[in-house]
Amino acid sequence: MGRRGGVERRAQILEAAGRVFARRGFRGATTREIAREAGVAEGTLFRYFPTKRHLLLALLETLTLQPIRRHLEALNTMPPTRWLEAFLQERLIAMRQHLPLMQALYQEIRTDEAIRRAFLEGTVQPFLEQVRGMLARELDRGGYPDLHPGLVMWALWGVLHGVTVFGMELDPELAAMPPEQVARQLAALLLHGLRPEAGHGPTGAG
């Protein structure tokens, strides 16, 4: 099988693993079931992913880190507000589309020490250093308040998870809003807080 065929087979197995993890959770899934879902022999699966843990880490990389890296590449080419809206909209759509799978994967990161360590040391820590560095440069260049880049990064992460995992599950009105509208309002909230716009809202007593 050529390189192209190998890439396609790897993606085929990953997609199948995502469907099985979403249905059964990480611990309830088996490599035999994933191979059957992918239409390959279990031995073929092991040539690409030696363990079920490798499948989980590859899915996190594909669903989370790769899309964020693509957004970071555009950070210097777009106005901050437009960039933030585009980033939030893409992440909101992706997380809602894959919510059962994302919940299954993050559950393992929280509860399995070996998976958490492998994910943090092998994948996330280098990535976080890149994000922190880029945010620090943008904050300095844009004249924003003196904010710690790590705080900004985790605040964005928390907002995304709060809105998708909890807000859209518990609030039907929020869930019915178009993603671009949610992203636009979130970007405004993050960049400008709750201050009323000029000429609108209450005024202080004189």
N, C-alpha and C positions, 0 to 999 in steps of 0.2 A: 504493500500500500504506500503510495506517495505521500509527500508532506501534506498536500492539500487534503487528501483522504484522511490522514491522521488527525488533522485539525477538525475536520467535519465529524469524525467519529468521537473525538473527545467532547465536542459541543453536544453531540447527540446523547452521550452518556450523562453529561451534566444536566441537560434539560430533563432527562428521565429521573435523575436523582432529585431534582427540585420538585417534581410532581409527587414522587413517593414521600419525600420528607414533609411536604405540605399536607399530605393525607394522613401519614402515620407518625409524624415526628421523627427526630433523628434516631432516637433509641428504639423506636418500634420498627424502623425500616431495616431491611436486610440487603446485602449486596446481591443476593440471588434475585430478590424482587426487583431491584433496580436494573439488573442486567436484563431480566425478562421485559421490563417496561421499555428498555432501550432497544430491545430486539437483538441483543448480542449475547455471546456466551459469557459466563461469569469470569472465565480466564481472560477473555478480552478486556473486560472491565478492569481487572487487576493490572494489566499491562499499562493502563493509563493512570489508574489511581490505586496505589498499593493497599490502601485501607479506606474504610468509610470516613475516617477523619480527614483524609486528603480530599475527598469529595466535598465535605462541608467547607473546608478552608478555600477550596477553589470556587465554590458558589459565592462565598462572602466576597472574594476578590472580584468576581465577575459582576455581581449585583450591586456592590457598594463602592469599592475602591476604584475600579476602572472608570465608571462614569464620573466620579468626582475628579479624578485626574484630568479627564477631558475638559471639564469645566474650568479647572485651574489653569489649563493652557490658554484659555480665552480671557483670563482675568485682566491682563494688561491691554486688551484690545476693545474693551467695552466700558461704558460708564458704570460706576459702582451700583447704582440703583437697577439698571437694566440687567447687569450680570447677576445680581442677587435674585431678582425676579425669575430669570431663566433657570438659575440653579435650583431654587425652591420649587418651581413648577415641575421640572424634570424629576426631582427626588420625590415629590408628593405623588406624582403619577406612578412612578416605579414602585414605591413602597406600598401604595394601595393595591397595585396590580399583584404584588407578590407577598401580601401581608401574612397569610398563614405560613408561608415558607420562611419569611424573615423572623416571625415570632419563634418558629421552631429552631432556627439557627442561633438566634440571640439567647434563647434559653440555655443552650449548651455552653455558650461562652460564659454565662453567669454561673453555671453549676458544675462544669467539668474543668478542673484546674489544668489538666494537660492540654485541653483544647484552647483554653484561654491563654496559656503561656505560649503555645505555638502560634496562635493568631497575633498576639501582641508583639512577640519578639521577632517572628519571621516576616510579618506583613505590616502591622499597624505602626510600630514605633518609627521606622524610617519614613513612612508616609506622613505621620503626624508632624515630624520635624520639618518636612517640606511645607506642609500646610501652615504651620506656625510661622515659618520664615516668610512665606508669601504674604500672610496676613499682617505681619509686623511691618513689612515694607509698604503695603497699601495703607495701613493706618497712619504711618509717618508721612507718606506722600499726600494723603487726602485731607490732612488737617483735622482728623477726628480727635475726640477726647483721648486722654492718656489711659487707654484700655489695655489690659493684658491680652495678648493674642490668643493664649490658651483659653481664657475666659470666653472670648468671642467665639472661638471654634466650638467649644462644648455647649455654649448657649444656642448656637445654630443647630447643633445635633439634637439638643433637648427639645427645641421647638418642633423640629421635624417629627420626632418620635411622639411627642405629646399630642400633636395634631392628628397624626395618622393612626397611631396605635390606640389612643384613648378618645380624643375629640371626635373623630369621624365615626367611631364605633358607638359612642354614647349620645351624639347630637345629630339627629337626622337632617336638621336644617343645614348644619355645617357640611355634612356628607354630600348634600345635594348641590352645593356651590361648585361652579366650574373651577378646575385646578388653577387656571390663570388668575381668577379673581382671588382665590385664597392666597396664591403666591404674591400677588400685588399688595394685598393688605398686610400680609406678614412682613414683606420687605419694608413697607412704610412704617410698621410698628417697630421693627428692629432698627431702622435707620433714624427714626424721628421720635420714637416713644409715643406717649399719649398726649403730647402737647397739641392744643387746638391750632388749626391753621389760622393764618392772619385773617382777621375779619370774621372769624367764625367762633362759635363756642362761648363759654362764659368768660367774663372779664373780672379781674380782681376789684374788690371794693376800694374806692379811692378815698 
